[in-house]
Amino acid sequence: MHPIYRLLHPHFRYTMEINARARQVLINEGGIIESCFWPGKYSLELSSDVYDKLWRFDREGLPADLISRGLAVEDEKAEHGVRLTIPDFPFANDGLMLWDALKEWVTDYVNHYYPDAEQVKLDEELQGWWSEVRNIGHGDKKNEPWWPVLKTQDDLIEVVTTIAWVASGHHAAVNFGQYGYGGYFPNRPTTSRIKMPVEEPTEEELKEFYEDPEKTMLKTFPSKKQATKLMLTLDLLSTHSPDEEYLGENAEASWAHEPVIYAAYERFKGKLQYLEGVIDERNVNVSLKNRTGAGVVKYELLKPISEPGVTGMGVPYSVSI
């Protein structure tokens, strides 16, 4: 019954299921990641180390993420409150429009149910949830000073928008293009089975390289078994299911039954439809060299709606499979 539960519920559809499956076959010991990617058995250890040193909740929202990586600077006069250091940056350009649409929807929703800050502070269920996220969900980082504190509507809006963004736009941008970029594995091989020919070669290895460079290349690339596993995995991860639920497609029943919330949702839906048109326009703009031109794949990963299958577009609410 809690309004924030109802707001975030679509963003966690099937997430428990995909996490369980990943632990069984993807990131498990000897699983697809360890057997097909360069770090091998150290893959997850390295990933965990990166998380430990770099992950911060307050930098998971798109503007803060771009700023922390030197890809944007704060600028109140700029359209989205930040100015990109690389102007032709498809992920950031489309993503900031999606972030703004999400944040406006969340703002309308939160301000309807929490008209003043005192209600945020006194909501025991809300405060208990946020305490669990920090102290149990991220117990190893619970004492970090950067955790947001839920005192005002703005605090809650930023937290909820960040969670919604990570589960939808951010995941879509890093996930649904995997088959397009890596399905043909020579384009983006995940491992090298032997050293590069220039790295301390023996005379025999150097001779073979000069005489038959293609043979050396095939020895370097993932094996047939690894390549097949990867192609299947990337195809599966990049595929939209027939029952996918996309941002702005259909309103949840609890939103549709509340006139103020439904009106806010319709505005959100309209902004996402507008974003689709903007993306189409950008992808035929010859001045945007990272989106159009000879050999350049148009950038559609943040177009909200998609057909089923591997399409390279579509932003589902949740991280699911």
C-alpha positions, 0 to 999 in steps of 0.5 A: 500500500505504500506509495513509494513501494507502488512507484518503485515496484515496476523497477524490480520486476523479475530482478530477483529471478535474474540475480538468482540465475546469474549466480547459477550460470553467469558469475558463479565459479567456473561460469560464463564470465570466469570461463570466457573473459580475460581475467578468468577466475579473478573476474569477479574478484576484480569486479568486487574490488572495483565496486569497493573502491569506486561505487557510491550511491550519490554518483549513480544518478546520471548527472553526478555520474557524468561529473564524477567521470570528468564528462560534464561540469555543473552549469546552471545555464545549460539545458540539463544543469550540466555542460558536457565536456564531449558535446557529441556524446549519444549516451549522455545527450539522450540519457539526460533527457530521459533522466529529466523526464524520470525526475519530473515524474518522480517529483510530481509523484513524491510531492503529491504524497509528501506535501511537506518535509516533515511527512518524509522524516516521520514516515517510519516505513520509508525511513526503515526501508532506507535504513535497510538499503544502507545498513544491510544492503550495503553493510560494508559501506554503511558508515560512508559519509556520502549516503543521502539522508531522507529529510526532505522531498528533494532528498527522496526525489533524488534517491528514487530517481537514482534507483529508477534510472539505474534499473531502467535507462542506465541498464538499457544503455549498457545491456541491450547493445551487447549483441550488436557490438560483441555478437561478432566476437572478433569485433570485441573479443573478451579474452586473449588465449595467448600473448600478442605476437610482439610480447616476448615472442619465441623465434618459433612463434615469431616465425609462425606469425610472419608466415601465417598471421591468420593462424596466430590471430585465431589462436589469440581469439576466444576458442570456438567453444568460448565464442559460441557461449558468448554469442548465445549469452549476448543474444539472450541478454540483448533480447527483449521478451514478448511481455517486456514492460517499457517506460511510459508504455502502460500506467500501473493500476494504482497510478491510473486510479489516482487522477493527479498521479495519472495526469503526471504519468501522462506528462511523463509518457508524452516526454518519452514519446518526444524523446523518441522523435529527438533520437530519430532526428539526432541519428540523421544529423550529419554533424553528429559524427558519433551517430551517423555517417559511413560505418557508424551505427545509429544510437537508439539504446535509449529509445523507450519502446521496442518490439520483442527480440534483439533490436538495440533499443527499448528501455524496460522499467527493470533489470530482467530477463 
